[in-house]
Amino acid sequence: MLLPCAATTLCALLLLSLLLFLLVLRPGWRSGGSELLCKSSTLASYLREKCSSLREERGGGLWRALPSLQSAIGLLGPPVRGQRFLREYLQLSDQGLVALDWAAEKGRSPSNPGIPLLLVVPNSFGKITRNVSQLCHLALLRGYRPVIFNRRCQNDCQLSTVKMQPFGDPSDLREAVQYIRHRHPGTQLFAVGESTGAGLLFSYLGECGSSSYVTAAACISPLFRPQDWFEDGCPWLWQKIILLYQKMELSRYTTVLGEVINTDKLFGSGSLMELEEALSCLTGSKTASLSWESYWERNDPLRDVDEVAIPVLCICSQDDPIRGDPKSTLPFELFETNPHFFLLLTQHGGHCGFLGDIQAGTSWSHKVLVDFFKATAEFFQIEERQKGLSRKKRISSSSAVDGAQNVSACLRKTRCLHNIHDIYNWQRSYTR
């Protein structure tokens, strides 16, 4: 009996020593600073001035020194109690099936017109995390209507075809957005990508450009270089948890999947890279039909990043245990050169953690992105009003000049009044 007691006492002393070390010898861990990295622009200046949550100092807390704890709470913690979703299945053009989960408050009508919509793209593994649940809860309180996009074969969405969605193929998401726009014409649409789900959002925004129908977007703990992430591997424990979860979800469709992929290799995979390769690069003939490199040439989330035409805020932490070292995993040059991308880099936060109140388990990253959406929408409204006033002034000036030169104009040869450069710029900016 003495041995277990001694071991318990020793563990308690070691834990106490660790806590004292974190609180006393490492005072920098008691506060969480953040920095907004972006290219100088009018929008960037407006955000720094109006979006106070971007420059707030994060309060102290012991859990800030434990990024894995923050990540575990955000990814594995229980969802918000009493949360209600209304599911809607959408049949795609190839007969595939995806699901849209509309968040709804108790006692309120789920179809209130005019409310801005928030499209949430969860992680690519299909688990609806506490992070997503908390985000939807806050969005409802702040006047948004959240809707979660569920991919084929994920989150109890049945697999109706043998086709799975590749990592960066936005075709299913594009059809879902078109359907949402059809149901809610003229309503502002914002989008959020979580973890690996941000890759799909990046692909969609890059492929659709200015025709994305999205006003602004944000990504929480995105993975910018997923190929390297799959190849290098995330920490052992996280990899085993994700791998086990995916195999459990896919095991329900073993017979159907066996027609097109090598299920023995799929369920025998020992890493996330092996599972992704078996799921996406092998055919039913058990031979490789697509190389790993070719697969990522088609599915790299940043392949069309120069075509993104809306503001995108990326919230990342330096101590993210799943993404890895920020020096090699964050594309700083993207934020320094592209005016559409903004990086909020914090000292602490883990992966999809960013805990604010440890007792409530809330995430301050959700408040930041909601404030970002509000400030961005206000900025666009101001810009539109200024353009409208400038247009009216030009019309008034043009009318006055035409009246004064009416006689001389009749003597001149009729010419085209259109500016071909204005037409070209309009087509380039608003059409694909």
C-alpha positions in Angstrom: 0.0 0.0 0.0 2.9 2.4 0.7 4.3 2.1 -2.9 1.2 3.4 -4.7 0.9 6.2 -2.1 4.5 7.2 -2.6 4.1 7.1 -6.4 1.0 9.3 -6.1 2.8 11.8 -3.8 5.8 11.9 -6.2 3.5 12.6 -9.2 1.8 15.3 -7.2 5.1 17.0 -6.3 6.3 16.8 -9.9 3.1 18.4 -11.1 3.3 21.1 -8.5 6.9 21.8 -9.5 5.8 22.1 -13.1 3.0 24.5 -12.3 5.4 26.7 -10.3 7.9 26.6 -13.1 5.2 27.7 -15.6 3.8 30.5 -13.4 7.1 31.9 -11.9 10.0 31.1 -14.1 8.1 31.5 -17.4 6.1 34.7 -16.9 5.7 35.1 -20.7 3.3 32.1 -20.7 0.9 33.9 -18.3 -0.2 36.3 -21.0 -1.1 35.7 -24.6 -0.1 38.3 -27.1 -1.2 38.3 -30.7 0.0 40.0 -33.9 -1.9 40.8 -37.1 0.3 40.2 -40.1 -0.9 41.5 -43.5 -0.1 43.7 -46.4 -0.8 47.4 -45.9 -4.2 48.4 -47.4 -7.2 50.5 -46.7 -9.1 47.5 -45.4 -6.2 46.5 -43.1 -6.1 50.0 -41.6 -9.8 49.9 -41.1 -9.7 46.5 -39.3 -6.9 47.6 -37.0 -9.0 50.7 -36.0 -12.4 49.2 -35.8 -11.9 45.5 -34.9 -10.8 45.8 -31.3 -10.6 42.1 -30.6 -7.7 41.8 -33.1 -5.5 43.8 -30.8 -6.7 42.7 -27.4 -4.2 41.2 -25.0 -5.3 37.7 -24.1 -5.8 37.2 -20.3 -3.5 35.0 -18.3 -4.3 31.3 -17.5 -2.4 28.2 -16.7 -3.8 26.3 -19.6 -2.1 28.6 -22.0 1.1 26.7 -21.3 -0.5 23.4 -22.2 -1.4 23.6 -25.9 -2.4 19.9 -26.1 -4.9 20.5 -23.3 -6.4 23.4 -25.3 -6.5 21.3 -28.4 -8.1 18.4 -26.6 -10.9 20.6 -25.2 -11.6 22.2 -28.6 -11.5 19.0 -30.6 -12.6 16.3 -28.2 -14.7 18.2 -25.7 -18.5 17.7 -25.5 -20.7 19.9 -27.7 -22.9 22.7 -26.4 -25.7 21.3 -24.3 -29.2 21.6 -25.8 -28.0 22.7 -29.2 -30.4 22.0 -32.0 -29.7 21.4 -35.7 -32.2 20.9 -38.6 -30.7 18.6 -41.2 -31.2 19.0 -44.9 -29.9 16.5 -47.5 -28.7 17.8 -50.8 -28.5 15.5 -53.8 -25.6 16.5 -56.1 -25.4 16.4 -59.9 -23.7 13.0 -59.8 -26.3 11.6 -57.4 -23.9 12.0 -54.5 -25.3 13.1 -51.1 -24.2 15.8 -48.7 -25.9 17.2 -45.7 -26.5 20.8 -44.4 -27.1 21.2 -40.7 -28.9 24.4 -39.9 -28.4 25.7 -36.4 -31.6 26.8 -34.7 -32.5 28.4 -31.4 -35.2 27.1 -29.3 -38.5 29.1 -29.6 -37.3 31.0 -32.7 -38.2 30.5 -36.3 -35.4 28.8 -38.2 -36.2 30.8 -41.4 -35.9 34.4 -40.5 -35.2 36.3 -43.8 -32.4 38.8 -44.0 -30.2 37.2 -41.3 -26.6 36.8 -42.6 -25.6 33.2 -43.1 -22.4 31.5 -41.7 -21.3 28.5 -43.6 -19.1 26.3 -41.5 -16.7 23.8 -43.1 -15.6 21.4 -40.4 -12.4 19.3 -40.4 -11.9 16.9 -43.3 -12.3 13.9 -41.0 -16.0 14.6 -40.4 -16.1 15.0 -36.6 -18.2 17.8 -35.4 -16.0 19.2 -32.6 -16.7 21.3 -29.6 -15.0 24.1 -31.5 -17.6 24.0 -34.2 -20.4 23.6 -31.7 -19.3 26.7 -29.7 -18.8 28.7 -32.9 -22.4 28.0 -34.0 -23.7 28.9 -30.6 -21.9 32.3 -30.5 -22.9 33.0 -34.1 -26.6 32.5 -33.2 -26.2 34.9 -30.3 -24.5 37.5 -32.6 -27.3 37.4 -35.2 -26.0 34.9 -37.7 -27.6 31.7 -39.1 -24.9 29.0 -39.0 -25.1 26.0 -41.4 -22.6 23.1 -41.2 -21.5 21.5 -44.5 -21.2 17.7 -44.1 -19.2 15.9 -46.8 -20.2 12.6 -48.3 -20.0 9.7 -45.9 -19.4 12.0 -42.9 -21.4 12.8 -39.8 -24.1 10.2 -40.5 -24.5 11.4 -44.1 -25.0 8.2 -46.2 -22.7 7.3 -49.0 -25.0 7.1 -52.0 -22.2 6.7 -54.7 -18.8 5.1 -54.8 -17.1 8.5 -55.2 -15.4 10.1 -52.2 -14.5 13.7 -52.0 -10.8 14.4 -52.5 -9.1 16.7 -50.0 -9.1 19.9 -52.1 -11.9 19.2 -54.6 -14.5 22.0 -54.1 -17.2 20.7 -56.5 -19.5 19.5 -53.8 -19.1 22.6 -51.8 -19.8 24.7 -54.9 -23.1 23.0 -55.4 -24.0 23.5 -51.8 -23.3 27.2 -51.9 -25.3 27.5 -55.1 -28.2 25.8 -53.3 -27.9 28.1 -50.3 -27.9 31.1 -52.6 -31.0 29.8 -54.3 -32.8 29.5 -51.0 -31.6 32.8 -49.6 -31.1 35.2 -52.5 -29.5 38.5 -51.6 -28.5 37.4 -48.1 -24.9 37.9 -47.0 -22.9 34.7 -46.8 -19.8 34.3 -44.6 -17.7 31.2 -44.3 -15.4 29.5 -41.7 -13.0 26.6 -42.2 -11.8 24.5 -39.3 -8.4 22.8 -39.2 -8.1 20.6 -42.3 -11.5 21.8 -43.5 -9.9 25.2 -44.2 -8.1 23.5 -47.2 -11.5 22.8 -48.9 -12.5 26.4 -48.2 -9.2 27.7 -49.7 -9.8 25.6 -52.8 -13.3 26.8 -53.2 -12.4 30.5 -52.9 -9.5 30.2 -55.3 -11.4 28.2 -57.9 -14.5 30.5 -57.9 -12.6 33.8 -57.4 -15.0 36.8 -57.3 -17.9 34.4 -58.1 -17.8 32.7 -54.7 -20.8 34.5 -53.3 -19.0 34.8 -50.0 -18.5 38.3 -48.4 -15.6 37.3 -46.2 -14.1 34.1 -44.8 -12.0 33.0 -41.8 -10.0 29.9 -40.9 -9.2 28.5 -37.4 -5.9 26.7 -37.2 -5.7 26.0 -40.9 -3.2 23.6 -42.5 -1.6 25.4 -45.4 0.7 22.6 -46.5 -1.3 19.4 -46.1 0.9 17.3 -48.2 3.9 18.0 -45.9 1.6 17.5 -42.9 0.5 14.0 -44.1 4.1 13.0 -45.0 5.7 14.3 -41.8 2.9 13.2 -39.6 1.4 14.9 -36.6 2.2 13.8 -33.0 1.7 10.1 -32.4 -1.3 10.3 -30.0 -3.2 12.7 -32.2 -2.5 10.6 -35.3 -3.8 7.4 -33.7 -7.0 9.2 -32.5 -7.7 10.6 -35.9 -6.8 7.4 -37.7 -9.1 5.3 -35.4 -12.0 7.7 -35.9 -11.7 7.7 -39.7 -11.5 3.9 -39.8 -14.6 3.5 -37.6 -16.6 5.9 -39.9 -15.4 4.2 -43.1 -16.0 0.7 -41.8 -19.7 1.1 -42.3 -19.2 1.3 -46.1 -16.6 -1.5 -46.5 -18.7 -3.4 -49.1 -19.3 -0.3 -51.3 -15.8 1.0 -51.0 -14.4 -2.4 -51.9 -15.6 -1.9 -55.4 -13.3 1.1 -56.0 -10.5 1.0 -53.5 -8.2 -1.5 -51.8 -10.0 -1.9 -48.4 -7.3 -4.2 -47.0 -4.7 -1.5 -47.4 -7.2 1.2 -46.3 -8.1 -0.5 -42.9 -4.5 -1.8 -42.5 -2.9 1.7 -42.8 -0.8 2.7 -39.9 -0.6 6.4 -40.6 -2.8 9.2 -42.0 -0.7 9.4 -45.1 -1.2 5.7 -45.8 -5.0 6.0 -45.2 -5.3 9.1 -47.5 -3.3 7.4 -50.2 -5.4 4.3 -50.0 -8.6 6.3 -50.0 -7.7 8.6 -52.9 -4.9 7.1 -55.0 -5.9 3.4 -55.4 -8.6 1.8 -57.6 -10.6 -1.5 -57.3 -8.0 -3.2 -59.3 -5.6 -2.7 -56.4 -3.1 -0.8 -58.5 -2.1 2.8 -58.2 -4.1 4.9 -60.6 -2.8 8.3 -59.4 0.5 9.0 -57.8 0.8 10.8 -54.5 2.4 13.8 -56.1 -0.2 14.1 -58.8 -2.9 13.9 -56.2 -1.6 16.9 -54.4 -1.0 18.8 -57.6 -4.8 18.7 -58.0 -5.7 19.1 -54.4 -3.2 21.6 -53.0 -5.4 24.2 -51.1 -3.2 27.1 -52.3 -3.0 26.1 -55.9 -5.3 29.0 -57.0 -4.7 31.3 -54.0 -3.9 34.3 -56.3 -7.6 34.1 -57.5 -9.1 34.6 -54.1 -11.1 37.9 -54.2 -12.4 38.3 -50.7 -10.9 39.1 -47.3 -9.7 35.9 -45.5 -8.6 35.9 -41.8 -6.5 33.0 -40.6 -6.2 32.5 -36.8 -3.1 30.5 -35.9 -1.0 29.9 -32.7 2.7 29.4 -32.5 2.3 26.5 -30.1 -0.1 24.5 -32.3 0.9 20.8 -31.5 -0.9 19.4 -34.6 0.2 21.8 -37.3 3.9 22.0 -36.1 6.6 24.6 -36.2 5.2 27.9 -37.6 8.5 28.7 -39.4 8.0 25.8 -41.8 4.2 25.4 -41.8 2.9 29.0 -42.1 3.3 30.8 -45.5 4.3 34.2 -44.2 5.0 35.5 -47.7 1.4 35.0 -48.6 0.2 37.4 -46.0 3.0 39.9 -46.8 2.1 40.1 -50.5 -1.6 39.2 -50.9 -3.9 42.0 -49.6 -6.8 39.6 -49.2 -5.2 37.4 -46.6 -4.8 38.4 -42.9 -2.9 36.3 -40.3 -3.7 36.7 -36.6 -0.7 34.9 -35.0 -0.9 34.3 -31.2 1.6 32.9 -28.8 -0.7 30.4 -27.3 -3.9 28.6 -28.3 -3.1 25.1 -29.4 -5.0 23.7 -32.4 -8.6 25.0 -32.5 -8.3 25.8 -28.8 -7.8 29.5 -28.0 -9.6 29.2 -24.7 -10.9 32.3 -23.1 -12.9 31.1 -20.0 -11.6 27.7 -19.0 -14.7 27.0 -16.9 -17.1 27.8 -19.7 -14.7 26.3 -22.3 -15.3 29.3 -24.6 -12.9 30.2 -27.4 -11.9 33.8 -28.0 -11.1 33.0 -31.7 -14.9 32.8 -32.3 -15.3 36.4 -31.1 -12.5 37.6 -33.2 -13.8 36.1 -36.5 -17.4 37.4 -35.8 -16.0 40.9 -35.2 -13.9 40.5 -38.3 -17.0 39.7 -40.4 -18.9 42.7 -38.9 -16.0 45.1 -39.6 -15.5 43.8 -43.1 -19.2 44.2 -44.0 -19.2 47.7 -42.6 -16.1 48.6 -44.7 -17.7 47.3 -47.9 -20.9 49.4 -47.1 -18.8 52.5 -46.7 -17.0 51.8 -49.9 -20.2 51.3 -51.8 -21.7 54.6 -50.5 -18.5 56.4 -51.5 -18.6 54.9 -55.0 -22.3 55.8 -55.3 -21.6 59.5 -54.4 -18.7 59.6 -56.9 -20.9 58.1 -59.6 -23.6 60.8 -59.0 -21.0 63.5 -59.2 -19.7 62.2 -62.5 -23.2 62.0 -63.9 -24.0 65.6 -62.8 -20.8 66.9 -64.2 -21.4 65.1 -67.5 -24.9 66.5 -67.8 -23.7 70.0 -67.3 -20.9 69.7 -69.9 -23.3 68.1 -72.4 -25.7 70.9 -72.0 -23.1 73.6 -72.5 -21.6 72.0 -75.6 -24.9 70.9 -77.2 -24.4 72.9 -80.4 -20.8 71.9 -81.0 -21.6 68.3 -80.3 -24.1 68.2 -83.1 -21.4 69.2 -85.6 -19.1 66.4 -84.6 -19.0 62.9 -85.9 -20.9 60.5 -83.6 -18.6 58.3 -81.6 -18.9 55.5 -79.0 -19.2 56.8 -75.5 -18.1 53.6 -73.8 -14.6 53.2 -72.4 -13.3 49.9 -73.5 -10.8 49.7 -70.6 -13.7 50.2 -68.1 -15.6 47.3 -69.7 -12.5 45.1 -69.7 -11.8 45.8 -66.0 -15.4 45.1 -65.1 -15.3 41.7 -66.9 -12.0 40.8 -65.3 -13.1 41.6 -61.8 -16.6 40.2 -61.8 -16.7 37.3 -64.3 -14.9 34.1 -64.8 
